[in-house]
C-alpha cells in the first residue's frame, strides 16, 4: 500500500534471531523490540556478543529512519527499499543480510483473495 499510495519508500524486515535463554519461544512476535530499541539490558536473558551487535545495528537503522525516512547509514549493510517487482527485505538474525521476500507466494495468495 505504501508503494502504491504513499509518498515515501517502504522497508521490510524479517526477524529470525532467537533470543537466548528460557523460555524458548523461537523468534517470536515482538522479540525484535529489545534489539531495535537497544534495550537488551532491561531483559533478563543471557545475551551474547551476537545479540549486542544485532541490537546496535538494528537501533542504528531505527534512528536513521526516524531522522531521515531511510534506515541506511554509514557502516550498515544496505537495506533495500521495497520494490514489488523484485521484493527484497533485510533479515535480522544471526547475520544481517538482504534476501528475497520470504513466503512471497503465500502473501500473493492472500493479496489476490482480499482483492476479490
N, CA, C and O atoms as a printed pandas DataFrame, in Angstrom:
     atom_number atom_name residue_name chain_id  residue_number  x_coord  y_coord  z_coord
0              1         N          UNK        A               1    0.824   -1.195    0.000
1              2        CA          UNK        A               1    0.000    0.000    0.000
2              3         C          UNK        A               1    0.867    1.258    0.000
3              4         O          UNK        A               1    0.568    2.224   -0.702
4              5         N          UNK        A               2    1.946    1.241    0.792
5              6        CA          UNK        A               2    2.810    2.416    0.839
6              7         C          UNK        A               2    3.390    2.702   -0.541
7              8         O          UNK        A               2    3.469    3.859   -0.956
8              9         N          UNK        A               3    3.796    1.653   -1.251
9             10        CA          UNK        A               3    4.350    1.863   -2.592
10            11         C          UNK        A               3    3.304    2.401   -3.557
11            12         O          UNK        A               3    3.629    3.191   -4.444
12            13         N          UNK        A               4    2.066    1.987   -3.395
13            14        CA          UNK        A               4    1.017    2.405   -4.314
14            15         C          UNK        A               4    0.444    3.778   -3.995
15            16         O          UNK        A               4    0.141    4.543   -4.911
16            17         N          UNK        A               5    0.291    4.104   -2.726
17            18        CA          UNK        A               5   -0.403    5.340   -2.365
18            19         C          UNK        A               5    0.432    6.307   -1.535
19            20         O          UNK        A               5    0.078    7.481   -1.417
20            21         N          UNK        A               6    1.516    5.842   -0.969
21            22        CA          UNK        A               6    2.316    6.694   -0.090
22            23         C          UNK        A               6    3.293    7.571   -0.838
23            24         O          UNK        A               6    3.506    7.414   -2.040
24            25         N          UNK        A               7    3.878    8.490   -0.111
25            26        CA          UNK        A               7    4.858    9.415   -0.686
26            27         C          UNK        A               7    6.288    9.015   -0.366
27            28         O          UNK        A               7    7.234    9.551   -0.944
28            29         N          UNK        A               8    6.447    8.063    0.566
29            30        CA          UNK        A               8    7.785    7.657    0.978
30            31         C          UNK        A               8    8.015    6.183    0.684
31            32         O          UNK        A               8    7.076    5.429    0.430
32            33         N          UNK        A               9    9.267    5.791    0.723
33            34        CA          UNK        A               9    9.627    4.398    0.485
34            35         C          UNK        A               9    9.266    3.543    1.698
35            36         O          UNK        A               9    9.179    4.031    2.825
36            37         N          UNK        A              10    9.062    2.260    1.434
37            38        CA          UNK        A              10    8.780    1.291    2.493
38            39         C          UNK        A              10    9.968    0.345    2.616
39            40         O          UNK        A              10   10.638    0.041    1.630
40            41         N          UNK        A              11   10.216   -0.110    3.825
41            42        CA          UNK        A              11   11.312   -1.032    4.103
42            43         C          UNK        A              11   10.748   -2.188    4.919
43            44         O          UNK        A              11   10.090   -1.975    5.938
44            45         N          UNK        A              12   11.010   -3.416    4.466
45            46        CA          UNK        A              12   10.517   -4.593    5.166
46            47         C          UNK        A              12   11.672   -5.353    5.799
47            48         O          UNK        A              12   12.783   -5.376    5.269
48            49         N          UNK        A              13   11.395   -5.972    6.934
49            50        CA          UNK        A              13   12.399   -6.816    7.583
50            51         C          UNK        A              13   11.779   -8.129    8.001
51            52         O          UNK        A              13   10.560   -8.265    8.109
52            53         N          UNK        A              14   12.661   -9.099    8.236
53            54        CA          UNK        A              14   12.279  -10.426    8.697
54            55         C          UNK        A              14   13.191  -10.739    9.874
55            56         O          UNK        A              14   14.396  -10.914    9.697
56            57         N          UNK        A              15   12.627  -10.810   11.072
57            58        CA          UNK        A              15   13.415  -11.034   12.277
58            59         C          UNK        A              15   13.455  -12.528   12.561
59            60         O          UNK        A              15   12.414  -13.153   12.763
60            61         N          UNK        A              16   14.665  -13.106   12.577
61            62        CA          UNK        A              16   14.808  -14.547   12.775
62            63         C          UNK        A              16   15.707  -14.906   13.965
63            64         O          UNK        A              16   15.943  -16.086   14.226
64            65         N          UNK        A              17   16.196  -13.921   14.671
65            66        CA          UNK        A              17   17.080  -14.190   15.813
66            67         C          UNK        A              17   16.260  -14.751   16.974
67            68         O          UNK        A              17   15.270  -14.155   17.396
68            69         N          UNK        A              18   16.683  -15.891   17.474
69            70        CA          UNK        A              18   16.036  -16.494   18.639
70            71         C          UNK        A              18   16.761  -15.978   19.882
71            72         O          UNK        A              18   17.935  -16.289   20.082
72            73         N          UNK        A              19   16.080  -15.197   20.716
73            74        CA          UNK        A              19   16.744  -14.711   21.926
74            75         C          UNK        A              19   17.194  -15.884   22.804
75            76         O          UNK        A              19   16.449  -16.848   22.977
76            77         N          UNK        A              20   18.398  -15.805   23.352
77            78        CA          UNK        A              20   18.893  -16.913   24.173
78            79         C          UNK        A              20   18.144  -17.007   25.492
79            80         O          UNK        A              20   17.547  -16.036   25.957
80            81         N          UNK        A              21   18.185  -18.183   26.083
81            82        CA          UNK        A              21   17.602  -18.383   27.404
82            83         C          UNK        A              21   16.235  -19.033   27.349
83            84         O          UNK        A              21   15.749  -19.456   26.300
84            85         N          UNK        A              22   15.645  -19.091   28.517
85            86        CA          UNK        A              22   14.340  -19.738   28.694
86            87         C          UNK        A              22   13.317  -18.726   29.184
87            88         O          UNK        A              22   13.679  -17.789   29.895
88            89         N          UNK        A              23   12.086  -18.885   28.834
89            90        CA          UNK        A              23   11.573  -19.912   27.934
90            91         C          UNK        A              23   11.959  -19.611   26.496
91            92         O          UNK        A              23   12.127  -18.451   26.119
92            93         N          UNK        A              24   12.098  -20.657   25.699
93            94        CA          UNK        A              24   12.464  -20.515   24.298
94            95         C          UNK        A              24   11.194  -20.528   23.456
95            96         O          UNK        A              24   10.571  -21.571   23.258
96            97         N          UNK        A              25   10.829  -19.364   22.973
97            98        CA          UNK        A              25    9.658  -19.228   22.102
98            99         C          UNK        A              25   10.053  -19.091   20.639
99           100         O          UNK        A              25    9.205  -18.817   19.789
100          101         N          UNK        A              26   11.334  -19.279   20.342
101          102        CA          UNK        A              26   11.805  -19.049   18.976
102          103         C          UNK        A              26   11.922  -17.554   18.721
103          104         O          UNK        A              26   12.035  -16.760   19.655
104          105         N          UNK        A              27   11.895  -17.178   17.449
105          106        CA          UNK        A              27   11.952  -15.759   17.061
106          107         C          UNK        A              27   10.521  -15.224   17.083
107          108         O          UNK        A              27    9.900  -15.040   16.037
108          109         N          UNK        A              28   10.021  -14.983   18.262
109          110        CA          UNK        A              28    8.603  -14.665   18.445
110          111         C          UNK        A              28    8.274  -13.212   18.119
111          112         O          UNK        A              28    9.148  -12.345   18.092
112          113         N          UNK        A              29    6.985  -12.972   17.873
113          114        CA          UNK        A              29    6.487  -11.629   17.599
114          115         C          UNK        A              29    6.803  -10.723   18.780
115          116         O          UNK        A              29    6.470  -11.056   19.918
116          117         N          UNK        A              30    7.414   -9.629   18.539
117          118        CA          UNK        A              30    7.840   -8.584   19.476
118          119         C          UNK        A              30    9.229   -8.832   20.052
119          120         O          UNK        A              30    9.741   -7.980   20.778
120          121         N          UNK        A              31    9.853   -9.964   19.756
121          122        CA          UNK        A              31   11.214  -10.205   20.250
122          123         C          UNK        A              31   12.180   -9.162   19.718
123          124         O          UNK        A              31   13.196   -8.877   20.351
124          125         N          UNK        A              32   11.873   -8.591   18.561
125          126        CA          UNK        A              32   12.788   -7.623   17.949
126          127         C          UNK        A              32   12.812   -6.282   18.676
127          128         O          UNK        A              32   13.736   -5.499   18.461
128          129         N          UNK        A              33   11.834   -5.991   19.524
129          130        CA          UNK        A              33   11.762   -4.676   20.159
130          131         C          UNK        A              33   13.006   -4.353   20.984
131          132         O          UNK        A              33   13.550   -3.254   20.879
132          133         N          UNK        A              34   13.457   -5.296   21.798
133          134        CA          UNK        A              34   14.644   -5.062   22.618
134          135         C          UNK        A              34   15.891   -4.820   21.788
135          136         O          UNK        A              34   16.803   -4.110   22.211
136          137         N          UNK        A              35   15.925   -5.415   20.606
137          138        CA          UNK        A              35   17.049   -5.210   19.693
138          139         C          UNK        A              35   16.932   -3.849   19.011
139          140         O          UNK        A              35   17.883   -3.067   19.014
140          141         N          UNK        A              36   15.777   -3.567   18.432
141          142        CA          UNK        A              36   15.587   -2.321   17.681
142          143         C          UNK        A              36   15.729   -1.092   18.577
143          144         O          UNK        A              36   16.204   -0.050   18.124
144          145         N          UNK        A              37   15.324   -1.203   19.836
145          146        CA          UNK        A              37   15.410   -0.073   20.757
146          147         C          UNK        A              37   16.680   -0.113   21.604
147          148         O          UNK        A              37   16.902    0.751   22.452
148          149         N          UNK        A              38   17.517   -1.137   21.359
149          150        CA          UNK        A              38   18.792   -1.308   22.061
150          151         C          UNK        A              38   18.595   -1.305   23.577
151          152         O          UNK        A              38   19.294   -0.612   24.316
152          153         N          UNK        A              39   17.621   -2.102   24.014
153          154        CA          UNK        A              39   17.312   -2.187   25.440
154          155         C          UNK        A              39   17.444   -3.619   25.962
155          156         O          UNK        A              39   16.714   -4.015   26.871
156          157         N          UNK        A              40   18.357   -4.387   25.402
157          158        CA          UNK        A              40   18.537   -5.768   25.861
158          159         C          UNK        A              40   18.887   -5.827   27.339
159          160         O          UNK        A              40   18.542   -6.795   28.017
160          161         N          UNK        A              41   19.567   -4.808   27.847
161          162        CA          UNK        A              41   19.971   -4.798   29.266
162          163         C          UNK        A              41   18.773   -4.821   30.207
163          164         O          UNK        A              41   18.921   -5.145   31.386
164          165         N          UNK        A              42   17.591   -4.482   29.704
165          166        CA          UNK        A              42   16.383   -4.484   30.534
166          167         C          UNK        A              42   15.658   -5.826   30.505
167          168         O          UNK        A              42   14.617   -5.995   31.139
168          169         N          UNK        A              43   16.214   -6.761   29.772
169          170        CA          UNK        A              43   15.579   -8.062   29.565
170          171         C          UNK        A              43   16.469   -9.118   30.225
171          172         O          UNK        A              43   17.666   -9.166   29.944
172          173         N          UNK        A              44   15.930   -9.936   31.067
173          174        CA          UNK        A              44   16.708  -10.912   31.816
174          175         C          UNK        A              44   16.944  -12.168   30.968
175          176         O          UNK        A              44   16.270  -13.186   31.125
176          177         N          UNK        A              45   17.920  -12.057   30.069
177          178        CA          UNK        A              45   18.309  -13.169   29.194
178          179         C          UNK        A              45   19.836  -13.177   29.086
179          180         O          UNK        A              45   20.468  -12.132   29.236
180          181         N          UNK        A              46   20.432  -14.341   28.829
181          182        CA          UNK        A              46   21.902  -14.417   28.709
182          183         C          UNK        A              46   22.369  -14.011   27.306
183          184         O          UNK        A              46   22.838  -14.850   26.538
184          185         N          UNK        A              47   22.239  -12.733   26.981
185          186        CA          UNK        A              47   22.589  -12.259   25.648
186          187         C          UNK        A              47   24.080  -12.413   25.379
187          188         O          UNK        A              47   24.911  -12.331   26.283
188          189         N          UNK        A              48   24.386  -12.636   24.114
189          190        CA          UNK        A              48   25.764  -12.831   23.661
190          191         C          UNK        A              48   26.228  -11.613   22.875
191          192         O          UNK        A              48   25.472  -10.665   22.659
192          193         N          UNK        A              49   27.467  -11.660   22.461
193          194        CA          UNK        A              49   28.003  -10.579   21.627
194          195         C          UNK        A              49   27.216  -10.473   20.315
195          196         O          UNK        A              49   27.028   -9.371   19.801
196          197         N          UNK        A              50   26.758  -11.597   19.771
197          198        CA          UNK        A              50   25.934  -11.578   18.552
198          199         C          UNK        A              50   24.671  -10.767   18.794
199          200         O          UNK        A              50   24.275   -9.971   17.943
200          201         N          UNK        A              51   24.039  -10.958   19.935
201          202        CA          UNK        A              51   22.823  -10.206   20.264
202          203         C          UNK        A              51   23.117   -8.718   20.408
203          204         O          UNK        A              51   22.378   -7.882   19.888
204          205         N          UNK        A              52   24.188   -8.390   21.108
205          206        CA          UNK        A              52   24.527   -6.980   21.313
206          207         C          UNK        A              52   24.891   -6.300   19.999
207          208         O          UNK        A              52   24.538   -5.142   19.782
208          209         N          UNK        A              53   25.595   -7.011   19.121
209          210        CA          UNK        A              53   25.921   -6.449   17.803
210          211         C          UNK        A              53   24.648   -6.227   16.986
211          212         O          UNK        A              53   24.486   -5.187   16.348
212          213         N          UNK        A              54   23.754   -7.206   17.011
213          214        CA          UNK        A              54   22.492   -7.077   16.282
214          215         C          UNK        A              54   21.689   -5.892   16.815
215          216         O          UNK        A              54   21.113   -5.134   16.036
216          217         N          UNK        A              55   21.647   -5.731   18.128
217          218        CA          UNK        A              55   20.925   -4.599   18.722
218          219         C          UNK        A              55   21.526   -3.271   18.267
219          220         O          UNK        A              55   20.791   -2.330   17.969
220          221         N          UNK        A              56   22.844   -3.190   18.212
221          222        CA          UNK        A              56   23.487   -1.959   17.750
222          223         C          UNK        A              56   23.148   -1.642   16.301
223          224         O          UNK        A              56   22.885   -0.490   15.955
224          225         N          UNK        A              57   23.156   -2.660   15.463
225          226        CA          UNK        A              57   22.828   -2.470   14.046
226          227         C          UNK        A              57   21.367   -2.071   13.895
227          228         O          UNK        A              57   21.050   -1.098   13.211
228          229         N          UNK        A              58   20.476   -2.830   14.538
229          230        CA          UNK        A              58   19.050   -2.546   14.382
230          231         C          UNK        A              58   18.695   -1.168   14.919
231          232         O          UNK        A              58   17.935   -0.436   14.284
232          233         N          UNK        A              59   19.231   -0.803   16.077
233          234        CA          UNK        A              59   18.886    0.501   16.631
234          235         C          UNK        A              59   19.438    1.625   15.753
235          236         O          UNK        A              59   18.829    2.692   15.671
236          237         N          UNK        A              60   20.570    1.406   15.103
237          238        CA          UNK        A              60   21.091    2.410   14.173
238          239         C          UNK        A              60   20.145    2.599   12.990
239          240         O          UNK        A              60   19.892    3.725   12.562
240          241         N          UNK        A              61   19.630    1.498   12.469
241          242        CA          UNK        A              61   18.645    1.600   11.384
242          243         C          UNK        A              61   17.416    2.384   11.836
243          244         O          UNK        A              61   16.932    3.254   11.111
244          245         N          UNK        A              62   16.909    2.079   13.035
245          246        CA          UNK        A              62   15.687    2.738   13.514
246          247         C          UNK        A              62   15.915    4.234   13.707
247          248         O          UNK        A              62   15.056    5.042   13.352
248          249         N          UNK        A              63   17.061    4.606   14.263
249          250        CA          UNK        A              63   17.377    6.027   14.458
250          251         C          UNK        A              63   17.496    6.722   13.104
251          252         O          UNK        A              63   16.955    7.812   12.917
252          253         N          UNK        A              64   18.199    6.099   12.162
253          254        CA          UNK        A              64   18.338    6.699   10.829
254          255         C          UNK        A              64   16.977    6.895   10.180
255          256         O          UNK        A              64   16.715    7.934    9.575
256          257         N          UNK        A              65   16.117    5.899   10.307
257          258        CA          UNK        A              65   14.792    6.001    9.697
258          259         C          UNK        A              65   13.982    7.131   10.343
259          260         O          UNK        A              65   13.291    7.878    9.650
260          261         N          UNK        A              66   14.070    7.251   11.656
261          262        CA          UNK        A              66   13.347    8.319   12.353
262          263         C          UNK        A              66   13.842    9.697   11.918
263          264         O          UNK        A              66   13.055   10.635   11.792
264          265         N          UNK        A              67   15.150    9.815   11.689
265          266        CA          UNK        A              67   15.737   11.097   11.304
266          267         C          UNK        A              67   15.451   11.467    9.855
267          268         O          UNK        A              67   15.137   12.617    9.549
268          269         N          UNK        A              68   15.562   10.463    8.945
269          270        CA          UNK        A              68   15.595   10.786    7.514
270          271         C          UNK        A              68   14.537   10.084    6.671
271          272         O          UNK        A              68   14.338   10.448    5.512
272          273         N          UNK        A              69   13.861    9.092    7.223
273          274        CA          UNK        A              69   12.935    8.293    6.415
274          275         C          UNK        A              69   13.635    7.185    5.654
275          276         O          UNK        A              69   12.999    6.469    4.880
276          277         N          UNK        A              70   14.935    7.035    5.862
277          278        CA          UNK        A              70   15.741    5.991    5.211
278          279         C          UNK        A              70   16.597    5.348    6.300
279          280         O          UNK        A              70   17.364    6.043    6.967
280          281         N          UNK        A              71   16.479    4.023    6.491
281          282        CA          UNK        A              71   17.238    3.387    7.569
282          283         C          UNK        A              71   18.738    3.260    7.312
283          284         O          UNK        A              71   19.506    3.038    8.248
284          285         N          UNK        A              72   19.155    3.395    6.082
285          286        CA          UNK        A              72   20.558    3.141    5.728
286          287         C          UNK        A              72   21.475    4.220    6.266
287          288         O          UNK        A              72   21.086    5.377    6.422
288          289         N          UNK        A              73   22.706    3.810    6.547
289          290        CA          UNK        A              73   23.704    4.739    7.047
290          291         C          UNK        A              73   25.092    4.141    6.938
291          292         O          UNK        A              73   25.261    2.976    6.579
292          293         N          UNK        A              74   26.062    4.948    7.249
293          294        CA          UNK        A              74   27.460    4.544    7.136
294          295         C          UNK        A              74   27.751    3.318    8.003
295          296         O          UNK        A              74   27.390    3.274    9.179
296          297         N          UNK        A              75   28.408    2.324    7.402
297          298        CA          UNK        A              75   28.827    1.135    8.110
298          299         C          UNK        A              75   27.752    0.075    8.275
299          300         O          UNK        A              75   28.010   -0.977    8.859
300          301         N          UNK        A              76   26.556    0.329    7.774
301          302        CA          UNK        A              76   25.464   -0.637    7.891
302          303         C          UNK        A              76   25.268   -1.391    6.579
303          304         O          UNK        A              76   25.448   -0.813    5.507
304          305         N          UNK        A              77   24.905   -2.659    6.645
305          306        CA          UNK        A              77   24.547   -3.365    5.405
306          307         C          UNK        A              77   23.389   -2.640    4.721
307          308         O          UNK        A              77   22.484   -2.136    5.385
308          309         N          UNK        A              78   23.425   -2.595    3.409
309          310        CA          UNK        A              78   22.381   -1.897    2.656
310          311         C          UNK        A              78   21.026   -2.563    2.858
311          312         O          UNK        A              78   20.881   -3.772    2.681
312          313         N          UNK        A              79   20.036   -1.754    3.233
313          314        CA          UNK        A              79   18.651   -2.219    3.389
314          315         C          UNK        A              79   17.873   -1.667    2.211
315          316         O          UNK        A              79   17.616   -0.464    2.152
316          317         N          UNK        A              80   17.491   -2.521    1.270
317          318        CA          UNK        A              80   16.812   -2.010    0.075
318          319         C          UNK        A              80   15.385   -1.571    0.365
319          320         O          UNK        A              80   14.678   -2.188    1.161
320          321         N          UNK        A              81   14.978   -0.501   -0.291
321          322        CA          UNK        A              81   13.573   -0.093   -0.232
322          323         C          UNK        A              81   12.749   -1.160   -0.942
323          324         O          UNK        A              81   13.219   -1.790   -1.890
324          325         N          UNK        A              82   11.534   -1.354   -0.485
325          326        CA          UNK        A              82   10.672   -2.379   -1.063
326          327         C          UNK        A              82   10.331   -2.036   -2.507
327          328         O          UNK        A              82    9.944   -0.912   -2.828
328          329         N          UNK        A              83   10.486   -3.037   -3.364
329          330        CA          UNK        A              83   10.146   -2.919   -4.779
330          331         C          UNK        A              83    9.261   -4.112   -5.124
331          332         O          UNK        A              83    9.752   -5.240   -5.142
332          333         N          UNK        A              84    7.964   -3.902   -5.400
333          334        CA          UNK        A              84    7.063   -5.030   -5.612
334          335         C          UNK        A              84    7.459   -5.938   -6.779
335          336         O          UNK        A              84    7.118   -7.121   -6.779
336          337         N          UNK        A              85    8.168   -5.405   -7.765
337          338        CA          UNK        A              85    8.542   -6.245   -8.907
338          339         C          UNK        A              85    9.721   -7.166   -8.583
339          340         O          UNK        A              85    9.903   -8.190   -9.241
340          341         N          UNK        A              86   10.511   -6.814   -7.587
341          342        CA          UNK        A              86   11.633   -7.644   -7.154
342          343         C          UNK        A              86   11.816   -7.452   -5.654
343          344         O          UNK        A              86   12.789   -6.836   -5.219
344          345         N          UNK        A              87   10.878   -7.982   -4.857
345          346        CA          UNK        A              87   10.886   -7.662   -3.426
346          347         C          UNK        A              87   12.055   -8.273   -2.660
347          348         O          UNK        A              87   12.207   -9.492   -2.582
348          349         N          UNK        A              88   12.868   -7.392   -2.101
349          350        CA          UNK        A              88   13.974   -7.766   -1.234
350          351         C          UNK        A              88   13.710   -7.176    0.145
351          352         O          UNK        A              88   13.155   -6.085    0.268
352          353         N          UNK        A              89   14.106   -7.894    1.164
353          354        CA          UNK        A              89   13.951   -7.427    2.539
354          355         C          UNK        A              89   15.298   -7.581    3.238
355          356         O          UNK        A              89   16.246   -8.119    2.666
356          357         N          UNK        A              90   15.371   -7.118    4.447
357          358        CA          UNK        A              90   16.567   -7.376    5.237
358          359         C          UNK        A              90   16.194   -8.372    6.329
359          360         O          UNK        A              90   15.131   -8.286    6.943
360          361         N          UNK        A              91   17.093   -9.307    6.547
361          362        CA          UNK        A              91   16.891  -10.318    7.582
362          363         C          UNK        A              91   17.753   -9.963    8.781
363          364         O          UNK        A              91   18.957   -9.737    8.659
364          365         N          UNK        A              92   17.108   -9.918    9.947
365          366        CA          UNK        A              92   17.814   -9.705   11.199
366          367         C          UNK        A              92   17.837  -11.032   11.938
367          368         O          UNK        A              92   16.839  -11.442   12.531
368          369         N          UNK        A              93   18.968  -11.690   11.899
369          370        CA          UNK        A              93   19.114  -12.987   12.550
370          371         C          UNK        A              93   20.520  -13.119   13.083
371          372         O          UNK        A              93   21.083  -12.162   13.616
372          373         N          UNK        A              94   21.091  -14.301   12.942
373          374        CA          UNK        A              94   22.480  -14.483   13.328
374          375         C          UNK        A              94   23.382  -13.618   12.462
375          376         O          UNK        A              94   24.491  -13.259   12.860
376          377         N          UNK        A              95   22.892  -13.288   11.272
377          378        CA          UNK        A              95   23.539  -12.350   10.358
378          379         C          UNK        A              95   22.518  -11.297    9.959
379          380         O          UNK        A              95   21.313  -11.505   10.102
380          381         N          UNK        A              96   23.000  -10.172    9.461
381          382        CA          UNK        A              96   22.134   -9.155    8.875
382          383         C          UNK        A              96   22.428   -9.171    7.388
383          384         O          UNK        A              96   23.546   -8.885    6.959
384          385         N          UNK        A              97   21.403   -9.512    6.598
385          386        CA          UNK        A              97   21.619   -9.643    5.159
386          387         C          UNK        A              97   20.313   -9.426    4.404
387          388         O          UNK        A              97   19.223   -9.616    4.942
388          389         N          UNK        A              98   20.452   -9.027    3.155
389          390        CA          UNK        A              98   19.267   -8.915    2.316
390          391         C          UNK        A              98   18.928  -10.289    1.762
391          392         O          UNK        A              98   19.793  -11.149    1.600
392          393         N          UNK        A              99   17.647  -10.469    1.479
393          394        CA          UNK        A              99   17.172  -11.736    0.938
394          395         C          UNK        A              99   15.854  -11.475    0.213
395          396         O          UNK        A              99   15.208  -10.452    0.438
396          397         N          UNK        A             100   15.460  -12.403   -0.655
397          398        CA          UNK        A             100   14.141  -12.253   -1.283
398          399         C          UNK        A             100   13.040  -12.315   -0.226
399          400         O          UNK        A             100   13.204  -12.938    0.823
400          401         N          UNK        A             101   11.938  -11.673   -0.514
401          402        CA          UNK        A             101   10.791  -11.681    0.396
402          403         C          UNK        A             101   10.384  -13.118    0.703
403          404         O          UNK        A             101   10.020  -13.861   -0.209
404          405         N          UNK        A             102   10.438  -13.525    1.984
405          406        CA          UNK        A             102   10.030  -14.893    2.316
406          407         C          UNK        A             102    8.510  -15.038    2.221
407          408         O          UNK        A             102    7.765  -14.078    2.421
408          409         N          UNK        A             103    8.080  -16.234    1.918
409          410        CA          UNK        A             103    6.656  -16.559    1.849
410          411         C          UNK        A             103    5.916  -15.721    0.799
411          412         O          UNK        A             103    4.736  -15.410    0.962
412          413         N          UNK        A             104    6.617  -15.364   -0.269
413          414        CA          UNK        A             104    6.028  -14.483   -1.287
414          415         C          UNK        A             104    4.763  -15.083   -1.893
415          416         O          UNK        A             104    3.766  -14.382   -2.066
416          417         N          UNK        A             105    4.796  -16.369   -2.215
417          418        CA          UNK        A             105    3.627  -16.998   -2.844
418          419         C          UNK        A             105    2.416  -16.945   -1.912
419          420         O          UNK        A             105    1.299  -16.682   -2.357
420          421         N          UNK        A             106    2.635  -17.191   -0.645
421          422        CA          UNK        A             106    1.533  -17.157    0.313
422          423         C          UNK        A             106    0.982  -15.737    0.457
423          424         O          UNK        A             106   -0.232  -15.548    0.527
424          425         N          UNK        A             107    1.855  -14.754    0.501
425          426        CA          UNK        A             107    1.410  -13.370    0.616
426          427         C          UNK        A             107    0.633  -12.937   -0.631
427          428         O          UNK        A             107   -0.379  -12.243   -0.530
428          429         N          UNK        A             108    1.113  -13.349   -1.797
429          430        CA          UNK        A             108    0.401  -13.014   -3.038
430          431         C          UNK        A             108   -0.971  -13.688   -3.074
431          432         O          UNK        A             108   -1.931  -13.117   -3.593
432          433         N          UNK        A             109   -1.063  -14.900   -2.524
433          434        CA          UNK        A             109   -2.360  -15.571   -2.455
434          435         C          UNK        A             109   -3.334  -14.750   -1.614
435          436         O          UNK        A             109   -4.468  -14.513   -2.028
436          437         N          UNK        A             110   -2.890  -14.318   -0.433
437          438        CA          UNK        A             110   -3.767  -13.524    0.427
438          439         C          UNK        A             110   -4.145  -12.207   -0.235
439          440         O          UNK        A             110   -5.290  -11.766   -0.133
440          441         N          UNK        A             111   -3.184  -11.574   -0.918
441          442        CA          UNK        A             111   -3.500  -10.337   -1.649
442          443         C          UNK        A             111   -4.568  -10.588   -2.703
443          444         O          UNK        A             111   -5.508   -9.804   -2.833
444          445         N          UNK        A             112   -4.433  -11.671   -3.453
445          446        CA          UNK        A             112   -5.422  -11.955   -4.506
446          447         C          UNK        A             112   -6.774  -12.280   -3.899
447          448         O          UNK        A             112   -7.806  -11.901   -4.451
448          449         N          UNK        A             113   -6.783  -12.970   -2.785
449          450        CA          UNK        A             113   -8.045  -13.313   -2.113
450          451         C          UNK        A             113   -8.737  -12.058   -1.581
451          452         O          UNK        A             113   -9.951  -11.909   -1.712
452          453         N          UNK        A             114   -7.956  -11.158   -0.980
453          454        CA          UNK        A             114   -8.515   -9.922   -0.410
454          455         C          UNK        A             114   -8.936   -8.926   -1.477
455          456         O          UNK        A             114   -9.750   -8.045   -1.200
456          457         N          UNK        A             115   -8.410   -9.038   -2.680
457          458        CA          UNK        A             115   -8.743   -8.104   -3.757
458          459         C          UNK        A             115   -9.874   -8.601   -4.636
459          460         O          UNK        A             115  -10.091   -8.062   -5.721
460          461         N          UNK        A             116  -10.595   -9.610   -4.195
461          462        CA          UNK        A             116  -11.733  -10.126   -4.978
462          463         C          UNK        A             116  -12.930   -9.229   -4.868
463          464         O          UNK        A             116  -13.970   -9.512   -5.463
